[in-house]
Amino acid sequence: MNFQFELIEDKIEFFEAGDLKTLQKKIESQIEVNRAILLGVHSVSHQMHVNENGQTYFTAVVHFKKK
């Protein structure tokens, strides 16, 4: 039996939430998970949208890269 391990070098994840605090908590939680597999944050991009009812909607894209 032969095992081969390949490390993930790049990973892009998408997040969404109804408020900024929730979005931040989701991202911070995933940073800890990815740190365990030796990935660090390379870049973050985020946007906010306000719908016709005045409700805000936040999204983010986080690019993780091998340390």
N, C-alpha and C positions, 0 to 999 in steps of 0.2 A: 504494500500500500504506500503510495507516494503522495504527500501533501505539498501543495504549493500555495504560498500566501502572497497576494499582491496587495500593496497598500493603495488606498484611494488617494489620488493626488489632487483632484478638484471635485468640488461638490457645490451645487447651487440649490438653495432652498427658498421657497416662497412662503410668506406669512401674511395673514389678514386678521383684522380685528375691528371692532366698532369704536375702540378708543385707544389712545396712544399708550397708556399704561399697560393695557393687556398685550398690545403688540410688543412692547419692550420686554415684558415677562416671557412671552413665547420665544423671542429671539435669545434672551439670556439663558433660558433653559436649554435650548438647542446648542448654544455655544459650549455649555458644559458637556453635553453628550458628545459633540464632535471633538472636543479637547481630548477625550478618552481614546479616540482613534487618530490622534496626532494631527488634527486639522485646526488651523487658526483662521480667524476672519481676515479676508483679503480686501473685501469691499462691501459696502452696504448702499443700497439705493431704495428710496421710499417715496411714496406718493400719498396724497390725501384727496379724497373726492367728497363733495357735498351733493347729495341728491336733491330732488325738487322739494322734498319735505324738510330740508335743512339738516338731515342726519349726516354725520360724517362717517367715512369709511376709510380705514388706513390699510395700506399694503406695503410690503417690503420684500426685497430680494437680497439675500445674503450669499456672497460667494466665499466659500471656505477653501483654503489651499493648504497643502502639506507644509508643515513647519520646517 
